[in-house]
Amino acid sequence: MSTIKPLPLAQDIETRAVLKKLSRAHQALAELKGIAASIPNEGILINTLSLQEAKDSSAIENIITTHDDLYLSDSVARHYVSIAAKEVHNYAAALRYGHKQVKTQGLLTNAHVLHIQATIEENSAGFRKLPGTALKNDLTGVTVYTPPQHADEIIALMSNLERFINDDDLCDWDPLTKMAVIHHQFESIHPFYDGNGRTGRIINILYLVQQGLLKIPVLYLSRYINQNKADYYRLLQATRDTDDWQPWLMFMLEGVEQTARQTVVLIEGITGTMLAFKKKIRAELPRIYSQDLLNNLFRHPYTKIDFVMAELNVSRITATRYLDELIRIGLLDKRKIGRENYYINTALYDLLGNIHKK
């Protein structure tokens, strides 16, 4: 069983190579923060991108769903097309909860972490109390790592981690270095019976918001981790075995840089598509144009009459007329699935889907 050192570590882990990488990662993050502020309604990005992050983060745990199943599910009505889609929507809800807490309190506490995990898993088991947890190789069944077993040790380590997250005076590491160390420490403590990976990845993005590196949670490392899953798990363990932090830090900083640049391109695409929609609706349907209608079309890649009624405060007849008019001018496609009609923003759907193919 590995012995986990409390934070901050005594050793200096910010090598010359790490400092150079930090500069590039910060540059990419600053660009992302700036362009995210250009979207008129931040709820659009939080809603659409949190589902992308939730999908990718869940895929790391082999919870696989499709964009169609995600958009056909309705988290408000608690109607889900599949169990996997439900789990992804739970993750997105946990992320939005965490963002709200960090934004209002400026803190990321263990109470928040417990609530996030409970939302993901739909249980309130809390931190592990019973021994017996071991991380095994999926293929061989061989134990790769044994986290702390005793409840008192888990609580002590999580209390130490909570202080490290919220007290900037404890050490002078760069916030991105701290984020990578926090993630490693959390996954090594492995405080929950289930949901550790997903909870840990939510903590990553919330920490960046808490530190002011982003205003809203739009940098999602899960896609990068999913694409480099073998390296991710190998480096987690290698850092425990060797105490050499540079490879882990370089891996995580590369993830921040790559993901930030990809997300900038995606947000530019969303902004450009919104502007094209705005011009077309204003030119061809000036009587129904409103910013609320435009926001609705970009908050829900698959919108429906109920969503338009609720968000624009209009009758069913009016909502239906608006959507039918948008189909007529070629901005939406209509699909009947079961007994429900869905109105698909194909341009947005393609933008969100294409980022997974790059």
BAKE-586539 format. One record per atom (N, C-alpha, C, O): residue in three letters; x, y, z. Coordinates in steps of 0.02 Angstrom, whole numbers, plus 50000, padded with zeros to 5 digits. Layout:
ALAXYZ;...
! end
This chain:
MET500424994050000;MET500005000050000;MET500445006250000;MET500905006750040;SER500305011049955;SER500705017149951;SER500555021650010;SER499985022050033;THR501065025150033;THR500975030150085;THR500885036850051;THR501315039050012;ILE500325040150065;ILE500185046550033;ILE500435052150078;ILE500275052450138;LYS500845056550049;LYS501105062150087;LYS500595067850087;LYS500275069150036;PRO500515071150144;PRO500065076950145;PRO500355082650102;PRO500955082750087;LEU499925087150081;LEU500125092850040;LEU500205099150082;LEU499855099850133;PRO500665103750063;PRO501085103550004;PRO501685098950012;PRO501905097650068;LEU501955096549956;LEU502545092349957;LEU503165096549974;LEU503185102549959;ALA503655093450005;ALA504265096950023;ALA504695098349962;ALA505055103349960;GLN504665093849912;GLN505115094549854;GLN504885099949805;GLN504295101549802;ASP505355102649768;ASP505195107549717;ASP505045103749652;ASP505495100849623;ILE504425103849631;ILE504225099849572;ILE504185104149509;ILE504075101349454;GLU504255110749515;GLU504205115049456;GLU504885115749422;GLU505245120749432;THR505065110649383;THR505705110549347;THR505695115749290;THR505175118649276;ARG506265116649258;ARG506305121449203;ARG505815119349147;ARG505475123649118;ALA505785112849132;ALA505335110449079;ALA504605111849098;ALA504205113849056;VAL504435110849162;VAL503745112049185;VAL503585119549180;VAL503045121349158;LEU504045123849200;LEU503925131049197;LEU503805133349125;LEU503385137649112;LYS504185130549078;LYS504105132249007;LYS503415130048982;LYS503075133648945;LYS503205124149003;LYS502555121448983;LYS501985125449016;LYS501465126548985;LEU502095127649078;LEU501595131749112;LEU501435138049073;LEU500855140049067;SER501955141149045;SER501865147349007;SER501405146148947;SER500965150248934;ARG501505140748911;ARG501095139248852;ARG500375137548872;ARG499895139648839;ALA500305133848926;ALA499625131948949;ALA499235138148971;ALA498645138748956;HIS499575142849006;HIS499235148949028;HIS499025153248969;HIS498495156248969;GLN499455153548919;GLN499285157448859;GLN498655154848826;GLN498215158648806;ALA498615148248819;ALA498015145148788;ALA497395146248831;ALA496855147548805;LEU497475145648897;LEU496905146648943;LEU496645153848941;LEU496045155048942;ALA497115158648937;ALA496915165748935;ALA496515167148872;ALA496025170848873;GLU496715164148816;GLU496355164948753;GLU495645161948760;GLU495155164948736;LEU495605156148792;LEU494955152948801;LEU494505157248846;LEU493915158148831;LYS494785159848900;LYS494385164048946;LYS494105170048908;LYS493525171948918;GLY494525173048865;GLY494305178948828;GLY493745177448779;GLY493255181048775;ILE493825171948742;ILE493315170448690;ILE492675167948721;ILE492135168948693;ALA492715164548778;ALA492105162148812;ALA491675168048834;ALA491065167548836;ALA492005173648850;ALA491635179648871;ALA491255182948814;ALA490835187248826;SER491405180948751;SER491075184148693;SER490385181248680;SER489995184148642;ILE490225175548709;ILE489555172548700;ILE489055176548742;ILE489175177448802;PRO488505178948713;PRO488055183348750;PRO487725180148811;PRO487555183648859;ASN487635173648809;ASN487305170248865;ASN487745164448887;ASN487795159448852;GLU488055165048946;GLU488535159848967;GLU488195153048978;GLU488515147848976;GLY487535153148990;GLY487165146948999;GLY487195142348938;GLY487155136248944;ILE487275145448879;ILE487325141448817;ILE487945137048821;ILE487905131048807;LEU488515139948838;LEU489135136148842;LEU489115131148899;LEU489325125348892;ILE488875133348957;ILE488855128849015;ILE488425122848998;ILE488595117149014;ASN487855124148967;ASN487385118648952;ASN487665113848899;ASN487675107748910;THR487895116548842;THR488115112148788;THR488785108748804;THR488865102848792;LEU489255112648831;LEU489925109848842;LEU489955105448903;LEU490365100748906;SER489535106748954;SER489535102349012;SER489305095348992;SER489545090349020;LEU488845094948945;LEU488635088248921;LEU489185084748882;LEU489265078648886;GLN489585088748844;GLN490155085648809;GLN490655082848858;GLN490905077248851;GLU490815086848910;GLU491285084648962;GLU491015078448997;GLU491375073649009;ALA490365078649014;ALA490055073149049;ALA490095066749007;ALA490225061349033;LYS489985067448942;LYS490005061648897;LYS490715058648895;LYS490795052648901;ASP491215063048889;ASP491905060648884;ASP492165057848950;ASP492505052748952;SER491985061249005;SER492215058849070;SER491895052049087;SER492225047749115;SER491265051249069;SER490935044849082;SER491225039349038;SER491255033549059;ALA491435041148977;ALA491725036248931;ALA492375033248960;ALA492535027448947;ILE492745037248999;ILE493355034649031;ILE493175028849077;ILE493575024149086;GLU492575029149107;GLU492345023849152;GLU491935018549114;GLU491575014649143;ASN492005018649047;ASN491635013949003;ASN490885014749007;ASN490505009948997;ILE490655020849021;ILE489935022449017;ILE489855026148950;ILE489995032048945;ILE489615022448901;ILE489625025048832;ILE488915026848810;ILE488445022848817;THR488845032848784;THR488195034848757;THR488315038748692;THR488885040348675;THR487775040348657;THR487825044048594;THR487565051148605;THR487195052448652;HIS487755055648559;HIS487485062348561;HIS486715062148555;HIS486365065848590;ASP486465057848512;ASP485745057448503;ASP485395055848569;ASP484915059048588;ASP485655050748605;ASP485335048748668;ASP485375054348720;ASP484905055348759;LEU485925058048719;LEU485995063648766;LEU485475069048753;LEU485145071348799;TYR485405070948689;TYR484975076548673;TYR484235074548674;TYR483795078848684;LEU484105068148665;LEU483405065748670;LEU483175065248742;LEU482575065248756;SER483655064948788;SER483485064448859;SER483325071448886;SER483595076448862;ASP482895071548935;ASP482665077948965;ASP482795077649040;ASP482425074349077;SER483325081149063;SER483505080649133;SER482995084249179;SER482915082449237;VAL482645089249151;VAL482145092749192;VAL481555088149207;VAL481325087749263;ALA481325084649155;ALA480765079949164;ALA480995073149191;ALA480585068849205;ARG481665072349200;ARG481955065949223;ARG481765060149177;ARG481625054649199;HIS481765061649112;HIS481625056449062;HIS482275055149023;HIS482535059548990;TYR482515048949027;TYR483155047248996;TYR483065041448948;TYR482705036648962;VAL483405041948891;VAL483355036848839;VAL483715030448860;VAL483505024948841;SER484245031148899;SER484625025248921;SER484935026648990;SER484955032349012;ILE485155021249023;ILE485485022049088;ILE486125026149081;ILE486275030349123;ALA486495024949026;ALA487115028649014;ALA486965036149006;ALA487325040349032;ALA486435037748969;ALA486255044848959;ALA486075048049026;ALA486245053849039;LYS485735044249069;LYS485555046849136;LYS486185048349176;LYS486225053549209;GLU486685043849173;GLU487305044849211;GLU487675051049185;GLU487955054849225;VAL487665052049120;VAL487995057849091;VAL487645064249113;VAL487975069249130;HIS486985064249113;HIS486605070149135;HIS486715071449210;HIS486745077249231;ASN486785066149250;ASN486935067049322;ASN487615070549331;ASN487685074949373;TYR488095068449290;TYR488765071449293;TYR488725078949276;TYR489015083149311;ALA488355080549223;ALA488285087549203;ALA487945091649258;ALA488135097349270;ALA487445088649291;ALA487105092049346;ALA487585093249405;ALA487575098549436;ALA488005088249419;ALA488505088949473;ALA488995094549458;ALA489185098449502;LEU489205094949395;LEU489665100149374;LEU489355107049381;LEU489675111749406;ARG488735107749360;ARG488395114249365;ARG488295116249439;ARG488365122149456;TYR488135111349481;TYR488075112749553;TYR488735115349581;TYR488755120449616;GLY489275111849565;GLY489935113749590;GLY490125120749568;GLY490405124649606;HIS489985122249504;HIS490155128849478;HIS489775134349515;HIS490065139549532;LYS489145133049530;LYS488745138049566;LYS489035139249636;LYS489065144949659;GLN489245133849670;GLN489525134649737;GLN490185138549736;GLN490295143049776;VAL490625136649689;VAL491275139949685;VAL491185147349668;VAL491535151749694;LYS490705148749623;LYS490585155649602;LYS490325159949659;LYS490525165749666;THR489885157149700;THR489575161149753;THR490005161349816;THR490015166449851;GLN490375155949831;GLN490745155549894;GLN491495156549885;GLN491845158249933;GLY491755155549824;GLY492465156049814;GLY492855150349845;GLY493475150449849;LEU492505145249868;LEU492815139449901;LEU492595133049867;LEU492065132649837;LEU493025127949873;LEU492865121249849;LEU492995116549908;LEU493555114349919;THR492465115049945;THR492545111450008;THR492385104050002;THR492125101749950;ASN492535100250054;ASN492365093150054;ASN491605092150053;ASN491365087150026;ALA491235096850082;ALA490495096250079;ALA490275096650006;ALA489825093049985;HIS490585101149967;HIS490425101649895;HIS490615095149859;HIS490235092549819;VAL491215092649874;VAL491455086549842;VAL490985080649857;VAL490835076649812;LEU490765080149919;LEU490295074749938;LEU489635075449899;LEU489355070449876;HIS489395081549891;HIS488765082749855;HIS488855081049781;HIS488405078149750;ILE489425082949752;ILE489565081449682;ILE489555073949670;ILE489225071449624;GLN489905070149713;GLN489935062849704;GLN489245059749715;GLN489045055149679;ALA488865062349763;ALA488195059649776;ALA487735060849716;ALA487305056649701;THR487815066549683;THR487405068049624;THR487585063349566;THR487145060849531;ILE488235062149557;ILE488455057649503;ILE488195050649515;ILE487925047449469;GLU488265048149576;GLU488115041149591;GLU487405039949615;GLU487175034249621;GLU487045045449630;GLU486365044949658;GLU486355040649722;GLU485905036649733;ASN486865041749764;ASN486845038749831;ASN487205043349879;ASN487545048049858;SER487145041949944;SER487475046249993;SER487925042050038;SER487915042850099;ALA488315037650006;ALA488755033150045;ALA489315037050079;ALA489585034850130;GLY489495042950051;GLY490025046950081;GLY490715043750072;GLY490805039350030;PHE491195046150111;PHE491875043550107;PHE491885036150128;PHE491475033950168;ARG492365032450099;ARG492415025250115;ARG492515024150190;ARG492915027650223;LYS492155019250217;LYS492215017550289;LYS492485010550299;LYS492755008950353;LEU492415006250248;LEU492604999250255;LEU493234997750215;LEU493305000350159;PRO493694993650241;PRO494284991750202;PRO494104986950146;PRO493554984250144;GLY494574986050100;GLY494474981150046;GLY494504984049977;GLY494494980349928;THR494564990649971;THR494594993749904;THR495294993049875;THR495794994749908;ALA495334990549814;ALA495974990049779;ALA495844991449705;ALA495324989549678;LEU496314994849671;LEU496244996249600;LEU496604990849561;LEU497194989749570;LYS496234987649517;LYS496504981849480;LYS496534983249405;LYS496144987149378;ASN496994979849373;ASN497034979949300;ASN496424976349272;ASN496284970649289;ASP496044979849228;ASP495424976949201;ASP495544970349164;ASP495114965949166;LEU496114969849131;LEU496244963849090;LEU496514958049131;LEU496314952349121;THR496984959649176;THR497324954149212;THR497044952849281;THR497134947349309;GLY496694957749309;GLY496434956849377;GLY496964957949431;GLY496824957149490;VAL497564959649411;VAL498114960849458;VAL498014967649492;VAL497844972549459;THR498124967849559;THR498064974149596;THR498634978849575;THR499224977149582;VAL498444984749551;VAL498934989749529;VAL499094994549586;VAL499664996849593;TYR498594996049627;TYR498685001049679;TYR498174999849734;TYR497594998449721;THR498405000449796;THR497954999849854;THR497935006649889;THR498425008749919;PRO497365010049887;PRO497305016649919;PRO497245015849995;PRO497195010150019;PRO497245021250032;PRO497155020850105;PRO496525016850122;PRO496015017450088;GLN496555012850174;GLN496015008350191;GLN495595010650250;GLN495005008950256;HIS495885014550294;HIS495545016350357;HIS495185023050351;HIS495455027850324;ALA494575023250376;ALA494155029150371;ALA494495035350400;ALA494455040750371;ASP494835034550456;ASP495165040350489;ASP495705043250444;ASP495785049350440;GLU496085038950410;GLU496615041350365;GLU496315044950305;GLU496565050050284;ILE495775042150278;ILE495445045250220;ILE495195052250239;ILE495295056950201;ILE494875052850296;ILE494615059350319;ILE495185064350330;ILE495125070150312;ALA495725061950361;ALA496305066350374;ALA496605068850309;ALA496765074750302;LEU496685064350260;LEU496985066250196;LEU496515070950157;LEU496755075650125;MET495865069650160;MET495395074050125;MET495355080950159;MET495255085950124;SER495435081250225;SER495445087650259;SER496065091650239;SER496035097650228;ASN496625088050233;ASN497245091250211;ASN497175093850139;ASN497395099350123;LEU496855089750096;LEU496755091750026;LEU496295097850022;LEU496415102349982;GLU495765097850062;GLU495295103550064;GLU495675110050081;GLU495555115250050;ARG496105109650130;ARG496485115650150;ARG496955117750093;ARG497025123750079;PHE497275112950062;PHE497745114450007;PHE497385117749949;PHE497655122349918;ILE496775115549934;ILE496375118449879;ILE496205125649894;ILE496215129849849;ASN496035127149956;ASN495735133649973;ASN496215138750004;ASN496035144650009;ASP496805136650026;ASP497275141150058;ASP497875142450011;ASP498335138350008;ASP497855147949976;ASP498385149549927;ASP499055151049960;ASP499565151249926;ASP499055152250025;ASP499675154050059;ASP500095147950079;ASP500655148650102;LEU499815141950069;LEU500175135850090;LEU500805134650048;LEU501305132350074;CYS500775136349984;CYS501375135649942;CYS501315140249882;CYS500765142549865;ASP501885141449849;ASP501875146349794;ASP501885143149725;ASP502085146349677;TRP501665136949720;TRP501615133849654;TRP501115137549611;TRP500645140649635;ASP501235137149546;ASP500755139649497;ASP500085136049506;ASP500075130049521;PRO499525139449495;PRO498865136149502;PRO498785129849458;PRO498445125149478;LEU499085129949398;LEU499025124049355;LEU499425118149382;LEU499225112349375;THR499995119649412;THR500375114349447;THR499955111549503;THR499905105449512;LYS499655116149541;LYS499235113949598;LYS498655109649573;LYS498485104649604;MET498335111649518;MET497775107749492;MET497995100549477;MET497645095849494;ALA498575099749445;ALA498825093149427;ALA498975089049490;ALA498845083049492;VAL499265092349541;VAL499425088849604;VAL498775087049642;VAL498715081549669;ILE498305091749643;ILE497655090349676;ILE497325084249644;ILE497065079949680;HIS497325084049578;HIS497005078349543;HIS497355071749562;HIS497025066749577;HIS498015071849561;HIS498395065849579;HIS498255063749651;HIS498145057849665;GLN498245068649695;GLN498135067149766;GLN497435064249777;GLN497345059349814;PHE496935067349746;PHE496245064949754;PHE496175057849728;PHE495875053649762;GLU496435056449668;GLU496375049749640;GLU496765044649682;GLU496585038749684;SER497315046849714;SER497705042249756;SER497345040849822;SER497355035249847;ILE497025045949850;ILE496615044749911;ILE496035040149894;ILE495855035749934;HIS495735041249835;HIS495175037049811;HIS494635036649866;HIS494475031249891;PRO494365042549885;PRO493975042649947;PRO493295039349944;PRO492995037849996;PHE493035038049884;PHE492365035249877;PHE492385028049853;PHE492885025849824;TYR491845024449865;TYR491785017749837;TYR491725018049761;TYR492005013849726;ASP491355022949736;ASP491245023749664;ASP491245031149646;ASP491095035449688;GLY491415032649583;GLY491365039549558;GLY491985043749571;GLY491955049849562;ASN492545040649590;ASN493145044649605;ASN493415048149543;ASN493595054049546;GLY493455044549487;GLY493735047549426;GLY493335053449403;GLY493605058749388;ARG492675052549400;ARG492245057949376;ARG492235063949424;ARG492255069649402;THR492215062449489;THR492235067949538;THR492895071649533;THR492905077849535;GLY493445068049526;GLY494095071149520;GLY494155075649459;GLY494475080849462;ARG493845073649404;ARG493885077649343;ARG493445083949349;ARG493605089049318;ILE492915083649387;ILE492515089649401;ILE492915094449445;ILE492905100549434;ILE493285091749494;ILE493695096049537;ILE494195099949495;ILE494325105749509;ASN494495096749444;ASN494975100149401;ASN494695106849375;ASN495005112049384;ILE494115106449343;ILE493845112449311;ILE493605117549362;ILE493665123549352;LEU493325115049418;LEU493085119749469;LEU493675123449501;LEU493605129349520;TYR494245120149507;TYR494835123449535;TYR495065129149490;TYR495275134449514;LEU495045128049424;LEU495235133349377;LEU494775139449382;LEU494995145149377;VAL494125138149392;VAL493645143549402;VAL493785147149468;VAL493795153249471;GLN493895143249520;GLN494035146149586;GLN494655150649584;GLN494675155849618;GLN495145148649545;GLN495775152549540;GLN495725158349491;GLN496205162149482;GLY495135159149458;GLY495045164749413;GLY495365163849344;GLY495385168449305;LEU495605157649330;LEU495895156449265;LEU495365155749211;LEU495495156649152;LEU494755153949232;LEU494175153849189;LEU493595156849227;LEU493555156249289;LYS493125159949191;LYS492525162749225;LYS491985157349229;LYS491635156749280;ILE491925153449176;ILE491425148149175;ILE491765141549158;ILE492295141549127;PRO491465135949178;PRO491805129449168;PRO491755126949097;PRO491305123149079;VAL492245129149055;VAL492225127048985;VAL492855123348962;VAL492905121548904;LEU493325122249008;LEU493925118348989;LEU493825111249015;LEU493795110249076;TYR493785106448970;TYR493635099648991;TYR494185094948970;TYR494295093748911;LEU494535092349020;LEU495115088149006;LEU494935080848991;LEU495365076948971;SER494305079049000;SER494125072048994;SER494235069248925;SER494435063448917;ARG494115073248873;ARG494225070848805;ARG494965069048795;ARG495125063848767;TYR495405073448819;TYR496125072248814;TYR496325066048854;TYR496715061848830;ILE496055065448915;ILE496215059548957;ILE495965053148923;ILE496305048048923;ASN495355053548895;ASN495075047648863;ASN495495045448803;ASN495585039448791;GLN495755050348765;GLN496175048748707;GLN496855046048727;GLN497195042748688;ASN497065047648789;ASN497725045548814;ASN497655041648879;ASN498055042448926;LYS497145037248880;LYS496965033848943;LYS497535029648971;LYS497645029649032;ALA497885026048928;ALA498435021748952;ALA498985025848985;ALA499235023949037;ASP499165031548953;ASP499675035848983;ASP499435038849048;ASP499825039549096;TYR498805040749051;TYR498515043749111;TYR498595039049171;TYR498855041049223;TYR498375032849163;TYR498425028149219;TYR499145026149234;TYR499335025249292;ARG499545025549181;ARG500255023849191;ARG500615029249231;ARG501005027849276;LEU500495035549213;LEU500835041149246;LEU500585042349317;LEU500965044249361;LEU499935041149328;LEU499675041449397;LEU500085036849442;LEU500305038849496;GLN500175030649419;GLN500525025649460;GLN501275026949462;GLN501585026049514;ALA501565028949406;ALA502285030149404;ALA502485035649453;ALA503015035349484;THR502065040749459;THR502205046149506;THR502185043649578;THR502595045649619;ARG501715039249593;ARG501685036149660;ARG502315032049673;ARG502595032149728;ASP502535028349622;ASP503105023749631;ASP503775027349635;ASP504215025249673;THR503845032749597;THR504515035749590;THR504595042549624;THR505165044649636;ASP504035045849639;ASP504065052649665;ASP504345057649615;ASP504525063249632;ASP504385055649551;ASP504605060149498;ASP503975063249468;ASP503595059849433;TRP503855069649481;TRP503235072949462;TRP503245075749391;TRP502715077249363;GLN503835076649363;GLN503865080249299;GLN503445076949244;GLN503065080449211;PRO503485070249232;PRO503085067349178;PRO502335068449188;PRO501975069849139;TRP502095067749249;TRP501375068849263;TRP501175076049250;TRP500675077449218;LEU501575080749275;LEU501425087849265;LEU501425089749191;LEU500995093349168;MET501915087149155;MET501965088649083;MET501345085849046;MET501085089049000;PHE501125079949065;PHE500545076749034;PHE499915081049046;PHE499535082449000;MET499815083149108;MET499215087049125;MET499235094049093;MET498725096549070;LEU499825097049092;LEU499875103749061;LEU499775103448985;LEU499485107948956;GLU500015098148954;GLU499875097048883;GLU499125096448872;GLU498855099048823;GLY498785093048918;GLY498065092348914;GLY497705099048918;GLY497235100348880;VAL497935103248964;VAL497635109948971;VAL497735113948906;VAL497265116948881;GLU498345113848880;GLU498495117748820;GLU498095115348760;GLU497775119248725;GLN498125108748748;GLN497765105848690;GLN497015107148694;GLN496705109348645;THR496735105748753;THR496015106248761;THR495785113548755;THR495265114948726;ALA496165118048783;ALA495995125248779;ALA495975127448706;ALA495505130848685;ARG496475125448667;ARG496495127548596;ARG495915124448557;ARG495615127848515;GLN495755118148570;GLN495185114948536;GLN494525118448554;GLN494095119348512;THR494465120348618;THR493835123348641;THR493765130448612;THR493205132648599;VAL494315133948602;VAL494295140548569;VAL493995139748499;VAL493565143648479;VAL494235134748462;VAL493975133548394;VAL493235131948396;VAL492845134448354;LEU493025127848445;LEU492325125948451;LEU491895132048467;LEU491365133048436;ILE492115136248514;ILE491725142048533;ILE491685147048475;ILE491165150148464;GLU492235147848438;GLU492215152048378;GLU491695149548328;GLU491325153448298;GLY491655142848322;GLY491155139848278;GLY490445141148302;GLY490005142848262;ILE490335140548367;ILE489665141748395;ILE489475149148386;ILE488915150748367;THR489955153548400;THR489825160848394;THR489645162648322;THR489175166348310;GLY490035159948275;GLY489905161448204;GLY489235158748181;GLY488875162048143;THR489055152748205;THR488415149748185;THR487835153548216;THR487325154548183;MET487915155748278;MET487385159748310;MET487275166248271;MET486705168348262;LEU487815169348249;LEU487755175648212;LEU487395174548146;LEU486975178548125;ALA487555168948112;ALA487225167348049;ALA486475166248060;ALA486055168548021;PHE486295162548114;PHE485595161448131;PHE485245168048144;PHE484685169348120;LYS485575172248184;LYS485285178748203;LYS485115182848141;LYS484565185648135;LYS485595183348094;LYS485485187248033;LYS484915184447992;LYS484495188247966;LYS484885177847986;LYS484375174647944;LYS483675175547974;LYS483195177047939;ILE483625174548041;ILE482965175348073;ILE482745182548069;ILE482165183948054;ARG483205187248082;ARG483015194348079;ARG482805196448009;ARG482345200448000;ALA483135193547958;ALA482975195447889;ALA482325192247865;ALA481925195547832;GLU482225185847883;GLU481655182147854;GLU481065181347902;GLU480495180447879;LEU481195181747968;LEU480655180948017;LEU480705186348071;LEU480745184748130;PRO480715192748051;PRO480835198048101;PRO480315198148157;PRO480465200448212;ARG479715195748143;ARG479185196248194;ARG479275191048250;ARG479005191948304;ILE479655185748236;ILE479735180748290;ILE480445181048320;ILE480585177548369;TYR480885185248292;TYR481575185348318;TYR481585188048390;TYR481265192948407;SER481975184648432;SER482155187248498;SER482805183848519;SER482975178348495;GLN483175187148563;GLN483795184048589;GLN483635177748628;GLN484025172948627;ASP483065177648662;ASP482865171648700;ASP482755165648654;ASP482935160048671;LEU482445166948596;LEU482335161548548;LEU483015158948523;LEU483125152848519;LEU483455163548505;LEU484125161548482;LEU484495157548535;LEU484805152348520;ASN484465159848597;ASN484785156248652;ASN484505149148659;ASN484885144448670;ASN483855148548652;ASN483535141948658;ASN483815137148606;ASN483955131348621;LEU483895139548544;LEU484125135248489;LEU484845132948500;LEU485045127748474;PHE485235136748540;PHE485935134948550;PHE486055131948620;PHE486595129348634;ARG485555132348662;ARG485605128848726;ARG485415121448718;ARG485665117148755;HIS484985120148670;HIS484745113248659;HIS484865111348586;HIS484495113548542;PRO485365107248572;PRO485445104948503;PRO484815101548476;PRO484655102148417;TYR484445098148520;TYR483785095648504;TYR483295099548548;TYR483225098048608;THR482955104448519;THR482455107948560;THR481775104748548;THR481685100648503;LYS481295106748589;LYS480615104348579;LYS480125109648602;LYS480315114648634;ILE479495108548587;ILE478985113648600;ILE478985115548674;ILE478945121548690;ASP479035110648719;ASP479015112048791;ASP479585116648812;ASP479485121148854;PHE480185115748783;PHE480755119948801;PHE480625127148780;PHE480775131748818;VAL480355128148719;VAL480225134848694;VAL479685138248736;VAL479735144148753;MET479155134448753;MET478625137148795;MET478905139648862;MET478745145148884;ALA479325135448893;ALA479585137148959;ALA480075142948957;ALA480055147349000;GLU480515143048907;GLU481055148048907;GLU480845154648876;GLU481155159848889;LEU480325154548833;LEU480095160848803;LEU479425163148833;LEU479175168548817;ASN479155158948877;ASN478515160548910;ASN477965161948858;ASN477625167048860;VAL477895157148811;VAL477385157748759;VAL476935151548761;VAL477095146548793;SER476365151948725;SER475895146348723;SER476155140848678;SER476635141848639;ARG475845134948683;ARG476045129248640;ARG475945131048566;ARG476365129448524;ILE475395134348551;ILE475265136248481;ILE475815140848454;ILE476055139948399;THR476005145748495;THR476525150548474;THR477195147048466;THR477555148048417;ALA477375142848516;ALA478005139148513;ALA478045134748451;ALA478555134448417;THR477495131348436;THR477475126948378;THR477555131048313;THR477905128948267;ARG477225136748311;ARG477275141048251;ARG477995143448241;ARG478255143348185;TYR478315145548295;TYR479015147848291;TYR479455142248261;TYR479845143448215;LEU479395136248289;LEU479825130748267;LEU479675128748195;LEU480135127348156;ASP479045128748176;ASP478865127048107;ASP479145132248057;ASP479355130548002;GLU479135138548078;GLU479415143848036;GLU480165143048028;GLU480435144147973;LEU480495141148081;LEU481225140148079;LEU481405134148034;LEU481935134048002;ILE480975129148033;ILE481075123547986;ILE480985125947914;ILE481375124147870;ARG480485130147904;ARG480325132547836;ARG480915136347805;ARG481045135847746;ILE481275140147847;ILE481845144047819;ILE482505140147824;ILE483035142847810;GLY482455133747843;GLY483035129347838;GLY483515129447897;GLY484085127047890;LEU483305132247954;LEU483765132448012;LEU483695126348057;LEU484175124548093;LEU483125123048057;LEU483025117148099;LEU482775111248057;LEU482465112248004;ASP482905105248080;ASP482615099148052;ASP482165095948103;ASP482315095948163;LYS481605093248081;LYS481115090348127;LYS481165082748124;LYS481185079748071;ARG481175079648183;ARG481165072348187;ARG480645070148239;ARG480635072648295;LYS480215065448219;LYS479735062748267;LYS480045056348296;LYS480185051648259;ILE480145056248361;ILE480435050448394;ILE479955048448450;ILE479845052148498;GLY479665042448442;GLY479125040448487;GLY478535044948475;GLY478305045848418;ARG478275047948529;ARG477705052448521;ARG477915059848522;ARG477495064248520;GLU478555060948524;GLU478815067748533;GLU479135070348468;GLU479485066648433;ASN479015076648454;ASN479355079948399;ASN479975083548425;ASN479945087248474;TYR480545082548392;TYR481165085948409;TYR481365090448351;TYR481285088548292;TYR481625096248367;TYR481825101148317;TYR482575101948323;TYR482825104648373;ILE482945099548273;ILE483665098748280;ILE484045104448247;ILE483945106148188;ASN484485107448288;ASN484945112448263;ASN485545108648234;ASN486045107448268;THR485485106648171;THR485985102248140;THR486675105448138;THR487185102048147;ALA486695111948127;ALA487345115448124;ALA487705114848191;ALA488315113548193;LEU487345115848246;LEU487645115248313;LEU487815108048328;LEU488355106548354;TYR487365103448311;TYR487485096348322;TYR488135094148287;TYR488535090448316;ASP488235096448225;ASP488845094548188;ASP489465097548220;ASP489985094248224;LEU489415103848243;LEU489995106948276;LEU490205102948338;LEU490795101648348;LEU489715101048379;LEU489865097448441;LEU490115090448426;LEU490545087848462;GLY489855087448373;GLY490065080648356;GLY490765080448325;GLY491145075748336;ASN490925085648286;ASN491555085648250;ASN492165086248294;ASN492705083948276;ILE492075089348353;ILE492655090048397;ILE492915083248419;ILE493495082448436;HIS492475078248419;HIS492675071448439;HIS493055067848383;HIS493365062648395;LYS493025070648323;LYS493345067248266;LYS494045070048252;LYS494415067348211;LYS494215075548286;LYS494855078848270;LYS495425075448307;LYS496005077548301;
! end
